[in-house]
Amino acid sequence: MNQLLRTILIFWLIQVQIPTEAQKPDRFRLMFYNVENLFDTEDDPKTSDDEFTPQGARRWNEWRLNKKLGNIYKVIAAIGEASPPDIIGFCEIENRYVLELLLQKTPLKNAGYEIIHRDSRDPRGIDVAMLYRKDRYWPLEEKFILVEFKSSPGRFSRDILYSKGLLPNKDTLHVFINHWPSKFGGAMTTRPMRNEVAQALRNTIDSILAKNPKANIILTGDFNTTPEDEPVEKVLRACMFPDTARCDLINLTTAIYPSKYPGTIKFQGLWECIDMWIISSNLINNTKGNTKTSTNNVFIGNFNFLLEPDETYGGKKLFRTYVGFSYRGGFADHLPTFMDLILTHPQQSGEKQ
């Protein structure tokens, strides 16, 4: 083909505006993983991390840390498939440094991730954090929600990480990463603390929806309780699927649990789902929107390499880094979860939400 014909063809293609790959529906994948005690090997005098040091009870050292980082990368790679997840939420990471190690010492160094994190007031020093691909998500605002418990004065929640940013289709996304108070000390005794965190989160969501009732909102994390429990269903007011018409928050995880997956943790032989995806109803009800999802786009990563035979209760259990204080070299006590947004890229920028 001579130069003149090539020039004419290029001009024609521009004129007819043949849709490009960027204008086709686009998968935007989000992942959450409670990695269970990702600590560095140094003693932090401000926190109770002594057992995760070379001299501590767990004999935590550089080799074991590097093994843990490699295992986390393996999970991320399995979830990302052909392309790394666009957003990754974590809990139970000690500090920013361990995230930097994850990005430096694994093939994630080539994925273009940036970090959102701050040190929380957790006594053990474990935090929530977020990684995002800087070519796929552009943060506009971030904050960390901290609750001082009225039900337990002098004690504080772990932070809820909030990020507001732009998606590749120029829609706005609001993401909340959670690690609610555990049931250690008794489920009923600790429920008021989870209720207080749920209410603080609900207040923030209400402020977003008051400005834009069609806002794209995603809540994820380790909620340390199940979908039907009071903090999630009654205080946060996240309705279980398929009850999508009357609620502004939908617990999308209930579309696959327990019908498709038994849960994300196993305790004394029983599976439960405490790691969830909760979305604003706009994302599932607004069929004309440029950013949406469905029940086919939420998953629990129950990969075989994350499980091992359960000799006590039968079936499978989580292949963990430690069982008690015995080092096993596995992954974590939670399964990872992930969900997809389906993005439409209009030829002209649509209304931002």
Secondary structure as GFF3:
##gff-version 3
##sequence-region A 1 353
A	DSSP	alpha_helix	3	16	.	.	.	ID=ss1
A	DSSP	three_ten_helix	21	23	.	.	.	ID=ss2
A	DSSP	beta_strand	26	38	.	.	.	ID=ss3
A	DSSP	alpha_helix	62	80	.	.	.	ID=ss4
A	DSSP	beta_strand	87	93	.	.	.	ID=ss5
A	DSSP	alpha_helix	96	105	.	.	.	ID=ss6
A	DSSP	three_ten_helix	107	110	.	.	.	ID=ss7
A	DSSP	beta_strand	113	117	.	.	.	ID=ss8
A	DSSP	beta_strand	127	133	.	.	.	ID=ss9
A	DSSP	beta_strand	138	145	.	.	.	ID=ss10
A	DSSP	beta_strand	160	166	.	.	.	ID=ss11
A	DSSP	beta_strand	172	179	.	.	.	ID=ss12
A	DSSP	alpha_helix	187	211	.	.	.	ID=ss13
A	DSSP	beta_strand	216	222	.	.	.	ID=ss14
A	DSSP	alpha_helix	230	230	.	.	.	ID=ss15
A	DSSP	pi_helix	231	235	.	.	.	ID=ss16
A	DSSP	beta_strand	239	240	.	.	.	ID=ss17
A	DSSP	beta_strand	249	251	.	.	.	ID=ss18
A	DSSP	three_ten_helix	252	255	.	.	.	ID=ss19
A	DSSP	beta_strand	265	267	.	.	.	ID=ss20
A	DSSP	beta_strand	270	272	.	.	.	ID=ss21
A	DSSP	beta_strand	275	280	.	.	.	ID=ss22
A	DSSP	alpha_helix	282	285	.	.	.	ID=ss23
A	DSSP	beta_strand	291	292	.	.	.	ID=ss24
A	DSSP	three_ten_helix	295	297	.	.	.	ID=ss25
A	DSSP	beta_strand	298	300	.	.	.	ID=ss26
A	DSSP	three_ten_helix	304	306	.	.	.	ID=ss27
A	DSSP	beta_strand	307	309	.	.	.	ID=ss28
A	DSSP	beta_strand	316	318	.	.	.	ID=ss29
A	DSSP	beta_strand	322	323	.	.	.	ID=ss30
A	DSSP	beta_strand	326	327	.	.	.	ID=ss31
A	DSSP	beta_strand	337	343	.	.	.	ID=ss32
###
